[in-house]
Every structure is written in structure tokens, then in C-alpha cells.
Amino acid sequence: MKYLDLKSALKQNLFTVDYVKKYFPNETASSIRTQLSRFVQRDLILPVKRGLYCFDAAKIEEFELANKLYQPSYVSLESALNYYGIIPDIPQSVTSVSLTTTKKIKNQFSTFLFVKIKQELFWGYKNAETTNESSFLIAHKEKALLDFFYIRKIRQIEELRLDISKLELKVYKKYANFFPKWVKQIKLKQ
């Protein structure tokens, strides 16, 4: 596998060894790892973490990277709420929900927080497109707000700067039925 072959075959900026293997089925995983290591040494690609690489660090989409750093996960809480314009504050880190342990990963791109949620609440997300022909998983607006209340243990919303006009209240109420009683009792005022 030559670098130009790799570059022309892959459309995404972020990629894994397994992803490369799909485009070069005649290569072994071992030979792909060796070639990628050589490309890193020649500064043709950048290692993001073990087994994860990118062509151009300037084109990294933080939400896409969050999904790839820790799986399974989806972007939620403050990050998703800001993305949708529900909260005006820009979060200092990308926050995602995960099924496994709570974890913080800090690298040259950003700080990524992964918070654990129960299996029965790990739903309500969609696939969103990025500008570089890839995608990421992000909570629906209503689910992101409920995740925020639940994980941050918020019971009073009077002091929060929320623009709930962007929410579909029927969807919010439907989703809220799956959360504990104290979350369902939070009243949104329009």
C-alpha cells in the first residue's frame, strides 16, 4: 500500500486500521499497521490514539473524534445542547454519554468527557453529517436535555439559560417517561 493509494481510497480524515483494511483487502492487518507506522514517521499521517489516525489535524471534527475515541458513545449534555442552540454557553470540553465507566481524555485536539449512563437510557441519538464526508452520533435535542438533567442531577431549571423554544415538547414528554420520576417532574416553561 502506497500513501497516494491510501489518500485516494479514503475520503474521511479520521480512520482506523480496520477501516483501511476494507479498502485494501489483500493486505494483512499487520502489514497495514507497519505501513501506517512508516507514514507516521514520515509525517504523512498523524496518530490520534492507538489504531486511530488522521490525514490533517486541522480538519478534525471534535464530535466525530469523540465518537471514535470511546465506543459506544454519543455526544450529549452541554455539548449537544450548545450544538442545537438550547444553551448559549460554549462548553470547555466535548461531553458524551457512554455505557462504560466515566472517563476524561485530553489530547492535542480538545478535552473529551465520557459519562456513564444506564443501558436502558442509552438511546435517543442520531447520525449527523460533518463537513468532511463523515458523521457522528449525537443525542436528539430532547434527549440531550434529559441526559443533562439526569446526569448533572438538576432538579430546578429557573437559573439555567435554556432556550426551550427549539424543543418539541411532545417528544420531550415521551422521552421523559423512560427517566426516573424526579426527572419527569421537571417542568419546562415556555
C-alpha positions as CSV (number, residue, x, y, z in Angstrom):
1,M,0.0,0.0,0.0
2,K,1.4,3.4,-1.0
3,Y,0.5,6.6,0.6
4,L,-1.2,8.1,-2.5
5,D,-3.3,4.9,-2.8
6,L,-4.4,5.3,0.8
7,K,-5.1,9.0,0.4
8,S,-7.2,8.5,-2.8
9,A,-9.1,5.5,-1.3
10,L,-10.1,7.1,2.0
11,K,-12.5,10.1,1.9
12,Q,-12.6,10.5,5.7
13,N,-9.9,12.4,7.6
14,L,-10.1,10.1,10.6
15,F,-9.5,6.4,10.0
16,T,-8.7,3.1,11.8
17,V,-6.6,0.1,10.7
18,D,-9.9,-1.8,10.3
19,Y,-11.3,0.9,8.0
20,V,-8.1,0.8,5.9
21,K,-8.4,-3.0,5.7
22,K,-11.8,-2.6,3.9
23,Y,-10.1,-0.7,1.1
24,F,-7.1,-2.9,0.9
25,P,-8.5,-6.5,1.4
26,N,-5.3,-8.1,0.0
27,E,-3.2,-6.6,2.8
28,T,-2.8,-8.1,6.2
29,A,-3.7,-6.1,9.3
30,S,0.0,-6.4,10.3
31,S,1.3,-5.0,7.0
32,I,-1.2,-2.2,7.2
33,R,-0.1,-1.3,10.7
34,T,3.6,-1.3,9.5
35,Q,2.8,1.0,6.6
36,L,0.8,3.3,8.7
37,S,3.7,3.5,11.2
38,R,6.0,4.4,8.3
39,F,3.6,7.1,7.2
40,V,3.6,8.5,10.7
41,Q,7.4,8.5,10.8
42,R,7.4,10.4,7.5
43,D,4.8,12.9,8.9
44,L,2.3,11.9,6.2
45,I,-0.4,11.0,8.7
46,L,-0.9,11.8,12.4
47,P,-1.6,9.2,15.1
48,V,-4.5,10.3,17.3
49,K,-4.5,7.3,19.6
50,R,-3.5,3.6,19.2
51,G,-5.1,2.4,16.0
52,L,-6.7,5.8,15.1
53,Y,-5.1,8.1,12.6
54,C,-5.8,11.3,10.6
55,F,-4.5,13.0,7.5
56,D,-4.9,16.6,8.6
57,A,-5.1,17.6,12.3
58,A,-6.7,21.0,11.2
59,K,-9.7,19.1,9.8
60,I,-10.5,17.1,12.9
61,E,-14.2,17.4,13.8
62,E,-14.4,17.2,17.6
63,F,-17.7,15.4,17.8
64,E,-16.6,12.8,15.2
65,L,-13.4,12.3,17.2
66,A,-15.3,11.9,20.4
67,N,-17.3,9.0,18.9
68,K,-14.1,7.3,17.8
69,L,-12.1,7.8,21.0
70,Y,-14.5,5.8,23.1
71,Q,-17.2,3.5,21.9
72,P,-20.1,3.1,22.2
73,S,-20.8,6.7,22.9
74,Y,-22.8,9.6,21.6
75,V,-22.4,13.4,22.1
76,S,-24.9,14.7,24.6
77,L,-25.3,17.0,27.6
78,E,-23.8,20.6,27.3
79,S,-22.1,19.8,24.0
80,A,-25.3,18.7,22.3
81,L,-27.3,21.5,23.9
82,N,-24.9,24.1,22.6
83,Y,-24.8,22.5,19.2
84,Y,-28.6,22.8,19.0
85,G,-28.6,26.4,20.4
86,I,-30.5,25.4,23.5
87,I,-27.8,26.8,25.8
88,P,-25.6,29.8,24.8
89,D,-22.5,28.7,26.8
90,I,-19.7,27.1,24.8
91,P,-18.5,24.0,26.7
92,Q,-14.8,23.7,27.6
93,S,-14.9,20.1,26.6
94,V,-16.9,17.7,24.4
95,T,-19.2,15.6,26.6
96,S,-20.5,12.3,25.5
97,V,-22.6,9.6,27.1
98,S,-21.3,6.0,27.3
99,L,-22.3,2.7,28.6
100,T,-19.0,2.1,30.4
101,T,-17.0,3.9,33.1
102,T,-16.8,7.7,33.3
103,K,-13.6,8.9,31.6
104,K,-11.7,12.0,30.7
105,I,-9.4,12.1,27.6
106,K,-7.3,15.1,27.0
107,N,-5.3,15.4,23.7
108,Q,-4.0,18.0,21.3
109,F,-7.5,18.5,19.9
110,S,-9.6,19.0,22.9
111,T,-10.8,17.6,26.2
112,F,-13.3,14.8,26.0
113,L,-15.5,13.7,28.8
114,F,-17.4,10.4,28.7
115,V,-20.1,9.9,31.4
116,K,-21.7,6.6,32.2
117,I,-25.4,6.2,31.7
118,K,-27.6,3.1,32.4
119,Q,-28.1,0.7,29.5
120,E,-31.8,1.4,29.5
121,L,-31.2,5.1,28.9
122,F,-28.6,4.6,26.1
123,W,-30.9,5.6,23.1
124,G,-32.3,8.8,21.6
125,Y,-29.4,9.7,19.3
126,K,-29.0,10.2,15.6
127,N,-26.3,10.2,13.0
128,A,-25.2,13.7,12.0
129,E,-23.1,14.6,9.0
130,T,-19.9,16.6,9.3
131,T,-18.3,18.9,6.7
132,N,-15.7,16.3,5.7
133,E,-17.9,13.5,4.4
134,S,-18.1,11.6,7.8
135,S,-20.6,11.6,10.6
136,F,-21.0,11.4,14.4
137,L,-23.6,10.2,16.8
138,I,-25.4,13.0,18.8
139,A,-28.4,12.9,21.1
140,H,-31.7,14.3,19.9
141,K,-32.3,17.8,21.4
142,E,-34.9,16.5,23.8
143,K,-32.8,13.5,24.9
144,A,-29.7,15.7,25.4
145,L,-31.7,17.9,27.8
146,L,-33.0,14.9,29.7
147,D,-29.5,13.4,29.8
148,F,-28.3,16.8,31.2
149,F,-30.9,16.9,33.9
150,Y,-30.3,13.2,34.9
151,I,-26.5,13.1,34.8
152,R,-25.9,16.5,36.3
153,K,-28.7,15.8,38.9
154,I,-30.5,19.1,38.0
155,R,-33.9,19.5,39.7
156,Q,-34.5,23.2,39.3
157,I,-34.2,24.9,35.9
158,E,-35.1,28.6,36.9
159,E,-31.4,29.6,37.0
160,L,-30.5,27.9,33.7
161,R,-30.3,29.8,30.5
162,L,-32.3,27.4,28.3
163,D,-34.0,28.2,25.0
164,I,-36.7,25.5,25.1
165,S,-38.5,27.0,22.1
166,K,-36.2,24.8,20.0
167,L,-37.6,21.6,21.6
168,E,-40.6,19.5,20.6
169,L,-42.5,19.2,23.9
170,K,-44.4,16.1,22.8
171,V,-41.1,14.3,22.1
172,Y,-39.6,15.6,25.4
173,K,-42.5,14.2,27.4
174,K,-42.4,10.9,25.5
175,Y,-38.7,10.6,26.2
176,A,-39.1,11.7,29.9
177,N,-41.3,8.7,30.6
178,F,-38.2,6.5,30.5
179,F,-36.4,8.5,33.1
180,P,-36.7,8.3,36.9
181,K,-39.7,10.1,38.5
182,W,-37.7,13.1,39.7
183,V,-36.6,13.9,36.1
184,K,-40.1,13.5,34.8
185,Q,-41.3,16.1,37.4
186,I,-39.0,18.9,36.0
187,K,-41.4,21.3,34.3
188,L,-40.3,23.2,31.2
189,K,-41.8,26.7,30.9
190,Q,-42.2,28.4,27.6
